[in-house]
Amino acid sequence: MEARFEDERRRHEHAEWALRSDITRLADHIDSIGAKMRAHVGELDEKLDHSLQERVHEIRNLKRAMDDRMRPLWDRMEDMEAKAIERPQRLEMGSEIQTQTKLLEKILQRWEDDKPATVICHDSPKSRGPVISRTLEEDAIQEKESSPQAQPTIEEEIAEPEHEMQWDEAGDEVVLTIGDDEIRVPVPAELPISTSTDEDPFLVSDWPYPSRSTGRRAPAIKAMGTRNADHLTGPSVSKIRSRPTPRTKIESSSTSHLHLASPCPSSSSSSSDIVRASSVLTTQPDGSEVPVFFFRRYPDSVAELWAEYAHGLSGQPPVHSLDLRYGVRWRGDQYARTWYSRRNRFWELIKKLQSDGLSEEEALAELERKKGDGTVAKLIDTLAREARALNKERSAEPVVRDVNRKRRRLNIVEEDEEDEDSADVTEDEKAAKRTTPMKLRKRTVGPTEDTSDWDYDENW
């Protein structure tokens, strides 16, 4: 027994030693794998860092090349911007120079026409160019006193500026002396040396630029007569015009006034309920223009849909009043026509029920029962399907009626012919007439005045 326990102990010690050796070997193997992974990760980091540095270097070189290529363009743009800023100033300066030059020419022309004078022109001390002074002496007066036959002489000379002239600090002026009168004429602060347009291409004439015209006139508003709408109620509006949309005519009248309820949407209704507005506009008392009608989505109840036509809904005029006042102009576009035609089936059905003897409440209750748990839109769809089915049945009925009418007419004609023949012709002549070839070919000829194209096709 004791030997057996000793063998078991040895076997456990041997297994424990083997397990420890395996664990040590696995740990060494894990350490070696971790070292290899760290080395591999380091190599990958170095390669990635190297590739990124190369890419950054390439991008910097590309950016430097783009800057070198764009720098001349930037310089040109700056020059163009500076010229664009300078051009209006030079144009304005050239216009002022030409205006002052024309004024001086007129004054000199007046002096030459009336009497000799002394004209002294001074430029502004701020000018960068030379200052020009022109002296016209009155030697002709003395020569005229000594010799009546002598003609006056005018001497022009270029001299240095006379500094005793006083300039206005508020603005640069030139003093013109004509006889005993002095005239102060404002001049620009800077004057070029020469006023020749060859040296300065920005000096342009003061003629206005020609305006380009297409040769067409704007379309004039066509006035049309309006109907009276005294039975409508609401604030009066004296001016109605149409937006420039296709198929919309403009209607205006200085003598008639509209009496419509305010077409503005109520505050209780949301803006998403409005899908589109009418193309016809009306002017409010405050001067603002709003559409005559706002096309809304289907209401929640049958009563509201009928009120939209008969009484007005959400502060808008009733639809039947718009039909009486505008006809089809207030619903001229495609959406408005579809909006109106779908609802019109419901409105016509209500009016038909009222004509049959039902009251308005009873007719609405009947359609409310027909609607059931569905929506108003589904009710309109049902009415549209019923109308299409009825139209299809009606379109098939005239064909049957035409065929029956044709057959009855042929029978009547044949009976009339037999009656006429029996009155004057004997039995032998009738038998011979029935067998004659002309009688047999009677049905193969074209239609006569008594038969229609349908009869002709049926005979063939």
VOROTOR-225674 format. One record per residue (C-alpha): residue number from 0; residue in one letter; x negated, y negated, z negated. Coordinates in Angstrom, 2 decimals. Layout:
BEGIN
PT; NUM; A; X; Y; Z $
...
//
This chain:
BEGIN
PT; 0; M; 0.00; 0.00; 0.00 $
PT; 1; E; -2.77; -2.33; -0.91 $
PT; 2; A; -4.63; -1.44; 2.33 $
PT; 3; R; -1.52; -2.25; 4.31 $
PT; 4; F; -1.22; -5.74; 2.81 $
PT; 5; E; -4.89; -6.28; 3.51 $
PT; 6; D; -4.39; -5.44; 7.19 $
PT; 7; E; -1.41; -7.83; 7.42 $
PT; 8; R; -3.44; -10.63; 5.84 $
PT; 9; R; -6.27; -10.12; 8.30 $
PT; 10; R; -3.87; -10.15; 11.22 $
PT; 11; H; -2.33; -13.44; 10.04 $
PT; 12; E; -5.72; -15.01; 9.56 $
PT; 13; H; -6.74; -13.91; 13.02 $
PT; 14; A; -3.52; -15.36; 14.56 $
PT; 15; E; -3.97; -18.58; 12.64 $
PT; 16; W; -7.55; -18.90; 13.84 $
PT; 17; A; -6.43; -18.24; 17.45 $
PT; 18; L; -3.68; -20.88; 17.17 $
PT; 19; R; -6.10; -23.45; 15.80 $
PT; 20; S; -8.52; -22.76; 18.61 $
PT; 21; D; -5.72; -23.21; 21.16 $
PT; 22; I; -4.66; -26.48; 19.57 $
PT; 23; T; -8.25; -27.74; 19.59 $
PT; 24; R; -8.67; -26.76; 23.22 $
PT; 25; L; -5.39; -28.51; 24.19 $
PT; 26; A; -6.42; -31.63; 22.33 $
PT; 27; D; -9.75; -31.69; 24.14 $
PT; 28; H; -7.93; -31.16; 27.43 $
PT; 29; I; -5.49; -34.00; 26.69 $
PT; 30; D; -8.34; -36.28; 25.81 $
PT; 31; S; -10.09; -35.47; 29.07 $
PT; 32; I; -6.88; -36.09; 31.05 $
PT; 33; G; -6.34; -39.41; 29.24 $
PT; 34; A; -9.89; -40.47; 30.06 $
PT; 35; K; -9.39; -39.55; 33.71 $
PT; 36; M; -6.08; -41.46; 33.83 $
PT; 37; R; -7.63; -44.52; 32.23 $
PT; 38; A; -10.44; -44.40; 34.74 $
PT; 39; H; -8.00; -44.01; 37.61 $
PT; 40; V; -5.85; -46.86; 36.33 $
PT; 41; G; -8.92; -49.05; 36.04 $
PT; 42; E; -9.87; -48.29; 39.63 $
PT; 43; L; -6.35; -49.12; 40.78 $
PT; 44; D; -6.41; -52.40; 38.82 $
PT; 45; E; -9.72; -53.36; 40.41 $
PT; 46; K; -8.44; -52.52; 43.91 $
PT; 47; L; -5.19; -54.44; 43.34 $
PT; 48; D; -7.06; -57.43; 41.90 $
PT; 49; H; -9.43; -57.41; 44.84 $
PT; 50; S; -6.60; -57.20; 47.39 $
PT; 51; L; -4.68; -59.99; 45.63 $
PT; 52; Q; -7.75; -62.22; 45.61 $
PT; 53; E; -8.26; -61.58; 49.31 $
PT; 54; R; -4.60; -62.37; 50.03 $
PT; 55; V; -4.78; -65.57; 48.00 $
PT; 56; H; -7.90; -66.55; 49.88 $
PT; 57; E; -6.18; -65.92; 53.21 $
PT; 58; I; -3.14; -67.95; 52.14 $
PT; 59; R; -5.36; -70.84; 51.05 $
PT; 60; N; -7.19; -70.77; 54.35 $
PT; 61; L; -3.85; -70.73; 56.20 $
PT; 62; K; -2.58; -73.64; 54.13 $
PT; 63; R; -5.78; -75.56; 54.80 $
PT; 64; A; -5.42; -74.91; 58.52 $
PT; 65; M; -1.78; -76.04; 58.44 $
PT; 66; D; -2.75; -79.20; 56.55 $
PT; 67; D; -5.39; -79.93; 59.17 $
PT; 68; R; -2.84; -79.47; 61.94 $
PT; 69; M; -0.12; -81.49; 60.18 $
PT; 70; R; -2.33; -84.39; 59.09 $
PT; 71; P; -2.36; -86.06; 62.55 $
PT; 72; L; 1.42; -85.66; 62.74 $
PT; 73; W; 1.84; -87.24; 59.34 $
PT; 74; D; -0.37; -90.13; 60.37 $
PT; 75; R; 1.65; -90.61; 63.53 $
PT; 76; M; 4.89; -90.53; 61.57 $
PT; 77; E; 3.58; -93.13; 59.15 $
PT; 78; D; 2.52; -95.35; 62.05 $
PT; 79; M; 5.95; -94.95; 63.68 $
PT; 80; E; 7.65; -95.80; 60.39 $
PT; 81; A; 5.48; -98.90; 59.96 $
PT; 82; K; 6.25; -99.98; 63.53 $
PT; 83; A; 9.93; -99.35; 63.01 $
PT; 84; I; 9.88; -101.55; 59.91 $
PT; 85; E; 7.83; -104.25; 61.65 $
PT; 86; R; 9.84; -104.30; 64.88 $
PT; 87; P; 13.03; -105.95; 63.50 $
PT; 88; Q; 10.92; -108.61; 61.78 $
PT; 89; R; 9.06; -109.39; 64.98 $
PT; 90; L; 12.30; -109.42; 66.95 $
PT; 91; E; 13.83; -111.85; 64.47 $
PT; 92; M; 10.69; -114.00; 64.55 $
PT; 93; G; 10.71; -114.04; 68.36 $
PT; 94; S; 14.37; -115.04; 68.42 $
PT; 95; E; 13.70; -117.92; 65.99 $
PT; 96; I; 10.72; -119.07; 68.06 $
PT; 97; Q; 12.77; -119.11; 71.24 $
PT; 98; T; 15.54; -121.05; 69.48 $
PT; 99; Q; 13.11; -123.67; 68.20 $
PT; 100; T; 11.39; -123.86; 71.59 $
PT; 101; K; 14.68; -124.54; 73.34 $
PT; 102; L; 15.51; -127.21; 70.75 $
PT; 103; L; 12.17; -128.95; 71.34 $
PT; 104; E; 12.66; -128.76; 75.10 $
PT; 105; K; 16.07; -130.39; 74.79 $
PT; 106; I; 14.65; -133.19; 72.59 $
PT; 107; L; 11.79; -133.83; 75.00 $
PT; 108; Q; 14.19; -133.82; 77.92 $
PT; 109; R; 16.36; -136.36; 76.12 $
PT; 110; W; 13.29; -138.53; 75.47 $
PT; 111; E; 12.28; -138.39; 79.13 $
PT; 112; D; 15.81; -139.29; 80.22 $
PT; 113; D; 16.51; -142.09; 77.71 $
PT; 114; K; 13.34; -143.94; 76.52 $
PT; 115; P; 9.67; -143.41; 75.71 $
PT; 116; A; 8.91; -142.12; 72.26 $
PT; 117; T; 6.19; -140.64; 70.14 $
PT; 118; V; 6.68; -136.97; 69.34 $
PT; 119; I; 4.38; -135.35; 66.80 $
PT; 120; C; 4.73; -131.59; 66.29 $
PT; 121; H; 3.08; -129.98; 63.31 $
PT; 122; D; 3.01; -126.27; 62.53 $
PT; 123; S; 3.20; -124.93; 59.03 $
PT; 124; P; 0.00; -125.05; 56.95 $
PT; 125; K; 0.66; -121.33; 56.30 $
PT; 126; S; 0.14; -120.54; 59.98 $
PT; 127; R; -2.89; -118.44; 60.86 $
PT; 128; G; -3.13; -119.93; 64.37 $
PT; 129; P; -4.35; -123.36; 65.49 $
PT; 130; V; -2.21; -126.41; 64.77 $
PT; 131; I; -1.10; -128.29; 67.90 $
PT; 132; S; -0.32; -132.05; 67.91 $
PT; 133; R; 1.07; -133.78; 70.97 $
PT; 134; T; 1.03; -137.62; 71.15 $
PT; 135; L; 3.15; -139.53; 73.64 $
PT; 136; E; 2.19; -143.19; 73.49 $
PT; 137; E; 4.44; -146.09; 74.37 $
PT; 138; D; 2.06; -147.76; 76.83 $
PT; 139; A; 4.81; -148.05; 79.37 $
PT; 140; I; 6.60; -150.72; 77.32 $
PT; 141; Q; 3.62; -153.07; 77.31 $
PT; 142; E; 2.93; -152.48; 81.00 $
PT; 143; K; 6.57; -153.19; 81.77 $
PT; 144; E; 6.38; -156.53; 79.88 $
PT; 145; S; 3.21; -157.60; 81.73 $
PT; 146; S; 4.21; -156.27; 85.15 $
PT; 147; P; 7.87; -155.57; 85.96 $
PT; 148; Q; 6.83; -153.48; 88.95 $
PT; 149; A; 4.61; -151.14; 86.96 $
PT; 150; Q; 5.85; -147.66; 86.03 $
PT; 151; P; 5.48; -146.28; 82.49 $
PT; 152; T; 2.65; -143.80; 81.91 $
PT; 153; I; 2.75; -140.85; 79.50 $
PT; 154; E; -0.45; -139.48; 78.02 $
PT; 155; E; -0.65; -136.05; 76.47 $
PT; 156; E; -3.62; -134.99; 74.42 $
PT; 157; I; -4.53; -132.22; 72.04 $
PT; 158; A; -5.76; -133.48; 68.63 $
PT; 159; E; -6.44; -132.16; 65.17 $
PT; 160; P; -3.48; -131.89; 62.75 $
PT; 161; E; -2.54; -135.03; 60.90 $
PT; 162; H; -2.64; -134.14; 57.24 $
PT; 163; E; -0.72; -137.20; 56.13 $
PT; 164; M; 2.53; -135.46; 57.18 $
PT; 165; Q; 4.57; -134.26; 54.20 $
PT; 166; W; 6.06; -130.73; 54.39 $
PT; 167; D; 9.23; -129.67; 52.69 $
PT; 168; E; 8.40; -127.18; 49.92 $
PT; 169; A; 11.78; -125.50; 50.24 $
PT; 170; G; 11.06; -124.52; 53.84 $
PT; 171; D; 8.69; -125.27; 56.72 $
PT; 172; E; 9.85; -128.15; 58.90 $
PT; 173; V; 8.54; -130.18; 61.81 $
PT; 174; V; 9.14; -133.92; 61.96 $
PT; 175; L; 10.29; -135.27; 65.33 $
PT; 176; T; 10.12; -139.07; 65.76 $
PT; 177; I; 12.31; -140.49; 68.53 $
PT; 178; G; 12.17; -144.25; 68.53 $
PT; 179; D; 13.02; -145.32; 65.02 $
PT; 180; D; 14.73; -142.02; 64.12 $
PT; 181; E; 13.17; -139.04; 62.40 $
PT; 182; I; 14.54; -135.53; 62.79 $
PT; 183; R; 13.46; -132.59; 60.65 $
PT; 184; V; 13.64; -129.23; 62.40 $
PT; 185; P; 12.92; -125.99; 60.46 $
PT; 186; V; 10.34; -123.65; 61.99 $
PT; 187; P; 9.22; -120.15; 60.98 $
PT; 188; A; 6.35; -119.78; 58.52 $
PT; 189; E; 4.07; -118.03; 61.01 $
PT; 190; L; 3.78; -118.91; 64.67 $
PT; 191; P; 1.70; -117.00; 67.21 $
PT; 192; I; -0.88; -118.86; 69.26 $
PT; 193; S; 0.89; -118.14; 72.52 $
PT; 194; T; 4.61; -117.72; 73.24 $
PT; 195; S; 4.01; -115.69; 76.38 $
PT; 196; T; 5.99; -112.46; 76.52 $
PT; 197; D; 3.08; -110.78; 78.32 $
PT; 198; E; 0.86; -110.96; 75.25 $
PT; 199; D; 3.62; -110.05; 72.80 $
PT; 200; P; 6.10; -107.53; 74.19 $
PT; 201; F; 8.43; -107.93; 71.20 $
PT; 202; L; 9.46; -111.46; 72.15 $
PT; 203; V; 12.79; -110.87; 73.82 $
PT; 204; S; 15.45; -113.20; 75.14 $
PT; 205; D; 18.31; -114.35; 72.95 $
PT; 206; W; 20.93; -113.06; 75.34 $
PT; 207; P; 23.29; -110.60; 73.65 $
PT; 208; Y; 22.82; -106.95; 74.46 $
PT; 209; P; 25.40; -105.63; 76.96 $
PT; 210; S; 28.05; -103.43; 75.41 $
PT; 211; R; 28.72; -100.15; 77.12 $
PT; 212; S; 32.34; -99.41; 77.94 $
PT; 213; T; 33.95; -96.22; 79.20 $
PT; 214; G; 36.52; -98.15; 81.21 $
PT; 215; R; 39.43; -96.51; 79.36 $
PT; 216; R; 42.03; -98.09; 77.20 $
PT; 217; A; 43.11; -96.82; 73.86 $
PT; 218; P; 46.52; -95.10; 74.01 $
PT; 219; A; 49.30; -97.46; 73.05 $
PT; 220; I; 52.01; -96.52; 70.60 $
PT; 221; K; 55.22; -95.69; 72.43 $
PT; 222; A; 58.28; -97.07; 70.70 $
PT; 223; M; 61.35; -94.86; 70.69 $
PT; 224; G; 64.85; -95.35; 69.42 $
PT; 225; T; 65.74; -93.83; 66.09 $
PT; 226; R; 68.99; -92.36; 64.85 $
PT; 227; N; 70.96; -93.80; 62.01 $
PT; 228; A; 70.53; -92.00; 58.69 $
PT; 229; D; 72.93; -93.91; 56.45 $
PT; 230; H; 74.22; -90.73; 54.86 $
PT; 231; L; 70.81; -89.83; 53.46 $
PT; 232; T; 69.86; -90.99; 49.98 $
PT; 233; G; 66.62; -92.10; 48.43 $
PT; 234; P; 64.18; -95.04; 48.56 $
PT; 235; S; 64.12; -96.84; 51.88 $
PT; 236; V; 61.06; -96.66; 54.06 $
PT; 237; S; 60.57; -99.13; 56.92 $
PT; 238; K; 57.62; -97.67; 58.76 $
PT; 239; I; 57.06; -94.16; 60.06 $
PT; 240; R; 54.28; -93.02; 62.32 $
PT; 241; S; 52.81; -89.70; 63.36 $
PT; 242; R; 49.38; -88.23; 62.95 $
PT; 243; P; 47.39; -87.82; 66.21 $
PT; 244; T; 48.29; -84.14; 66.52 $
PT; 245; P; 49.43; -82.40; 69.73 $
PT; 246; R; 53.13; -82.22; 70.57 $
PT; 247; T; 53.90; -85.06; 68.15 $
PT; 248; K; 55.47; -88.29; 69.32 $
PT; 249; I; 55.35; -91.50; 67.31 $
PT; 250; E; 58.63; -93.04; 66.36 $
PT; 251; S; 58.97; -96.55; 65.01 $
PT; 252; S; 61.83; -99.03; 64.69 $
PT; 253; S; 61.89; -102.49; 63.23 $
PT; 254; T; 65.67; -102.51; 62.71 $
PT; 255; S; 66.37; -99.11; 61.19 $
PT; 256; H; 65.34; -97.89; 57.76 $
PT; 257; L; 64.94; -94.40; 56.40 $
PT; 258; H; 66.57; -93.31; 53.18 $
PT; 259; L; 64.75; -90.21; 52.07 $
PT; 260; A; 63.78; -88.79; 48.72 $
PT; 261; S; 60.16; -89.11; 47.76 $
PT; 262; P; 58.23; -86.38; 49.64 $
PT; 263; C; 55.45; -86.26; 47.09 $
PT; 264; P; 55.04; -82.87; 45.37 $
PT; 265; S; 56.32; -82.69; 41.84 $
PT; 266; S; 53.90; -82.48; 38.94 $
PT; 267; S; 55.41; -79.19; 37.78 $
PT; 268; S; 54.51; -77.35; 41.01 $
PT; 269; S; 50.95; -76.25; 41.55 $
PT; 270; S; 48.88; -77.46; 44.51 $
PT; 271; S; 48.33; -73.87; 45.68 $
PT; 272; D; 52.08; -73.64; 46.42 $
PT; 273; I; 51.66; -76.17; 49.26 $
PT; 274; V; 50.40; -74.47; 52.41 $
PT; 275; R; 50.61; -77.29; 54.96 $
PT; 276; A; 52.06; -80.76; 55.40 $
PT; 277; S; 54.20; -82.28; 58.13 $
PT; 278; S; 52.54; -84.30; 60.89 $
PT; 279; V; 55.09; -87.12; 60.53 $
PT; 280; L; 54.08; -89.74; 57.94 $
PT; 281; T; 56.13; -92.13; 55.84 $
PT; 282; T; 54.93; -95.25; 54.04 $
PT; 283; Q; 55.54; -95.43; 50.30 $
PT; 284; P; 56.42; -98.68; 48.45 $
PT; 285; D; 52.82; -98.91; 47.21 $
PT; 286; G; 51.53; -98.88; 50.82 $
PT; 287; S; 50.19; -95.32; 50.84 $
PT; 288; E; 51.17; -92.93; 53.63 $
PT; 289; V; 52.23; -89.38; 52.82 $
PT; 290; P; 53.74; -86.60; 54.94 $
PT; 291; V; 57.51; -86.48; 55.22 $
PT; 292; F; 57.60; -82.82; 54.13 $
PT; 293; F; 55.26; -80.36; 52.41 $
PT; 294; F; 55.68; -76.77; 53.59 $
PT; 295; R; 55.69; -74.49; 50.55 $
PT; 296; R; 55.64; -70.78; 50.04 $
PT; 297; Y; 58.77; -68.75; 49.36 $
PT; 298; P; 60.50; -69.69; 46.08 $
PT; 299; D; 61.34; -67.14; 43.45 $
PT; 300; S; 65.11; -67.15; 43.82 $
PT; 301; V; 67.75; -67.27; 46.55 $
PT; 302; A; 69.31; -70.41; 45.04 $
PT; 303; E; 66.01; -72.32; 45.38 $
PT; 304; L; 65.66; -71.26; 49.00 $
PT; 305; W; 69.14; -72.59; 49.78 $
PT; 306; A; 68.48; -75.77; 47.76 $
PT; 307; E; 65.42; -76.36; 49.95 $
PT; 308; Y; 67.76; -76.65; 52.94 $
PT; 309; A; 70.89; -78.24; 51.51 $
PT; 310; H; 69.88; -80.34; 48.49 $
PT; 311; G; 66.08; -80.72; 48.51 $
PT; 312; L; 63.53; -78.95; 46.34 $
PT; 313; S; 60.62; -80.31; 44.25 $
PT; 314; G; 61.51; -83.93; 44.99 $
PT; 315; Q; 61.46; -83.43; 48.77 $
PT; 316; P; 64.24; -84.33; 51.25 $
PT; 317; P; 66.58; -81.51; 52.32 $
PT; 318; V; 65.67; -79.72; 55.53 $
PT; 319; H; 69.02; -80.38; 57.20 $
PT; 320; S; 68.53; -84.14; 56.75 $
PT; 321; L; 65.12; -83.90; 58.41 $
PT; 322; D; 66.70; -82.02; 61.32 $
PT; 323; L; 69.29; -84.76; 61.72 $
PT; 324; R; 66.72; -87.54; 61.42 $
PT; 325; Y; 63.71; -86.18; 63.35 $
PT; 326; G; 64.93; -83.17; 65.30 $
PT; 327; V; 61.94; -80.84; 65.76 $
PT; 328; R; 59.20; -83.48; 65.50 $
PT; 329; W; 58.62; -82.98; 61.78 $
PT; 330; R; 57.84; -79.26; 62.38 $
PT; 331; G; 55.89; -79.46; 65.62 $
PT; 332; D; 52.91; -77.17; 64.98 $
PT; 333; Q; 52.89; -73.38; 65.14 $
PT; 334; Y; 52.92; -72.73; 61.40 $
PT; 335; A; 55.82; -75.13; 60.82 $
PT; 336; R; 57.90; -73.52; 63.57 $
PT; 337; T; 57.32; -70.04; 62.09 $
PT; 338; W; 58.07; -71.34; 58.58 $
PT; 339; Y; 61.36; -72.83; 59.76 $
PT; 340; S; 62.51; -69.95; 61.99 $
PT; 341; R; 62.07; -67.31; 59.26 $
PT; 342; R; 64.05; -69.31; 56.70 $
PT; 343; N; 66.64; -70.39; 59.26 $
PT; 344; R; 68.02; -66.83; 59.42 $
PT; 345; F; 68.82; -67.03; 55.72 $
PT; 346; W; 70.31; -70.52; 56.01 $
PT; 347; E; 72.48; -69.55; 58.97 $
PT; 348; L; 73.74; -66.51; 57.10 $
PT; 349; I; 74.74; -68.68; 54.14 $
PT; 350; K; 76.59; -71.08; 56.45 $
PT; 351; K; 78.33; -68.13; 58.17 $
PT; 352; L; 79.50; -66.76; 54.83 $
PT; 353; Q; 80.80; -70.20; 53.89 $
PT; 354; S; 82.66; -70.44; 57.20 $
PT; 355; D; 84.25; -67.03; 56.44 $
PT; 356; G; 85.81; -68.50; 53.29 $
PT; 357; L; 83.24; -67.89; 50.58 $
PT; 358; S; 82.04; -70.68; 48.33 $
PT; 359; E; 78.39; -71.63; 48.00 $
PT; 360; E; 78.04; -69.78; 44.70 $
PT; 361; E; 79.69; -66.66; 46.08 $
PT; 362; A; 77.50; -66.63; 49.19 $
PT; 363; L; 74.37; -67.01; 47.07 $
PT; 364; A; 75.53; -64.24; 44.75 $
PT; 365; E; 76.14; -61.95; 47.75 $
PT; 366; L; 72.59; -62.49; 49.04 $
PT; 367; E; 71.20; -62.16; 45.53 $
PT; 368; R; 72.78; -58.72; 45.35 $
PT; 369; K; 71.31; -57.88; 48.74 $
PT; 370; K; 67.88; -58.96; 47.53 $
PT; 371; G; 68.09; -56.70; 44.50 $
PT; 372; D; 64.80; -56.23; 42.69 $
PT; 373; G; 62.75; -57.37; 45.68 $
PT; 374; T; 61.35; -60.80; 46.45 $
PT; 375; V; 62.70; -63.54; 48.70 $
PT; 376; A; 60.01; -62.75; 51.27 $
PT; 377; K; 61.21; -59.13; 51.48 $
PT; 378; L; 64.79; -60.36; 51.92 $
PT; 379; I; 63.68; -62.59; 54.81 $
PT; 380; D; 61.89; -59.61; 56.39 $
PT; 381; T; 65.07; -57.53; 56.09 $
PT; 382; L; 67.12; -60.25; 57.77 $
PT; 383; A; 64.52; -60.50; 60.54 $
PT; 384; R; 64.68; -56.73; 61.19 $
PT; 385; E; 68.48; -56.82; 61.30 $
PT; 386; A; 68.42; -59.74; 63.72 $
PT; 387; R; 65.98; -57.93; 66.01 $
PT; 388; A; 68.11; -54.79; 65.99 $
PT; 389; L; 71.25; -56.81; 66.78 $
PT; 390; N; 69.51; -58.60; 69.65 $
PT; 391; K; 68.34; -55.28; 71.02 $
PT; 392; E; 71.90; -53.92; 70.98 $
PT; 393; R; 73.24; -57.05; 72.64 $
PT; 394; S; 70.58; -56.92; 75.35 $
PT; 395; A; 71.69; -53.34; 76.25 $
PT; 396; E; 75.44; -54.10; 76.37 $
PT; 397; P; 75.57; -56.38; 79.49 $
PT; 398; V; 74.15; -53.58; 81.69 $
PT; 399; V; 77.08; -51.28; 80.91 $
PT; 400; R; 79.59; -54.06; 81.35 $
PT; 401; D; 78.08; -55.01; 84.73 $
PT; 402; V; 78.26; -51.39; 85.97 $
PT; 403; N; 81.90; -51.05; 84.91 $
PT; 404; R; 82.76; -54.41; 86.44 $
PT; 405; K; 81.12; -53.41; 89.72 $
PT; 406; R; 83.04; -50.14; 89.86 $
PT; 407; R; 86.37; -51.83; 89.12 $
PT; 408; R; 85.69; -54.45; 91.78 $
PT; 409; L; 84.88; -51.79; 94.38 $
PT; 410; N; 88.05; -49.89; 93.56 $
PT; 411; I; 90.16; -53.04; 93.84 $
PT; 412; V; 88.56; -53.94; 97.20 $
PT; 413; E; 89.16; -50.47; 98.58 $
PT; 414; E; 92.78; -50.52; 97.41 $
PT; 415; D; 93.32; -53.94; 99.01 $
PT; 416; E; 91.84; -52.73; 102.29 $
PT; 417; E; 94.06; -49.65; 102.24 $
PT; 418; D; 97.14; -51.80; 101.58 $
PT; 419; E; 96.32; -54.15; 104.46 $
PT; 420; D; 95.63; -51.24; 106.80 $
PT; 421; S; 98.77; -49.40; 105.83 $
PT; 422; A; 100.90; -52.42; 106.69 $
PT; 423; D; 99.85; -52.70; 110.35 $
PT; 424; V; 98.15; -49.41; 111.31 $
PT; 425; T; 99.75; -46.06; 111.91 $
PT; 426; E; 98.63; -42.79; 110.41 $
PT; 427; D; 96.79; -41.72; 113.60 $
PT; 428; E; 94.83; -45.01; 113.70 $
PT; 429; K; 93.95; -44.67; 110.01 $
PT; 430; A; 92.60; -41.14; 110.59 $
PT; 431; A; 90.60; -42.28; 113.62 $
PT; 432; K; 89.26; -45.28; 111.62 $
PT; 433; R; 88.14; -43.07; 108.77 $
PT; 434; T; 86.10; -40.90; 111.16 $
PT; 435; T; 84.59; -43.71; 113.22 $
PT; 436; P; 80.77; -44.13; 112.94 $
PT; 437; M; 81.08; -47.87; 112.23 $
PT; 438; K; 83.15; -47.12; 109.17 $
PT; 439; L; 80.60; -44.61; 107.96 $
PT; 440; R; 77.77; -47.13; 108.29 $
PT; 441; K; 79.64; -49.75; 106.36 $
PT; 442; R; 77.93; -48.88; 103.04 $
PT; 443; T; 74.41; -49.01; 104.51 $
PT; 444; V; 74.38; -52.69; 105.47 $
PT; 445; G; 73.10; -55.52; 103.28 $
PT; 446; P; 75.16; -57.21; 100.57 $
PT; 447; T; 78.02; -59.43; 101.63 $
PT; 448; E; 79.32; -62.55; 99.98 $
PT; 449; D; 81.71; -60.52; 97.83 $
PT; 450; T; 78.99; -58.24; 96.43 $
PT; 451; S; 76.05; -59.11; 94.20 $
PT; 452; D; 72.40; -58.07; 94.31 $
PT; 453; W; 73.21; -55.41; 91.71 $
PT; 454; D; 75.80; -53.91; 94.09 $
PT; 455; Y; 73.26; -53.91; 96.88 $
PT; 456; D; 70.70; -52.05; 94.83 $
PT; 457; E; 73.32; -49.57; 93.65 $
PT; 458; N; 74.42; -48.86; 97.24 $
PT; 459; W; 70.90; -48.10; 98.24 $
//
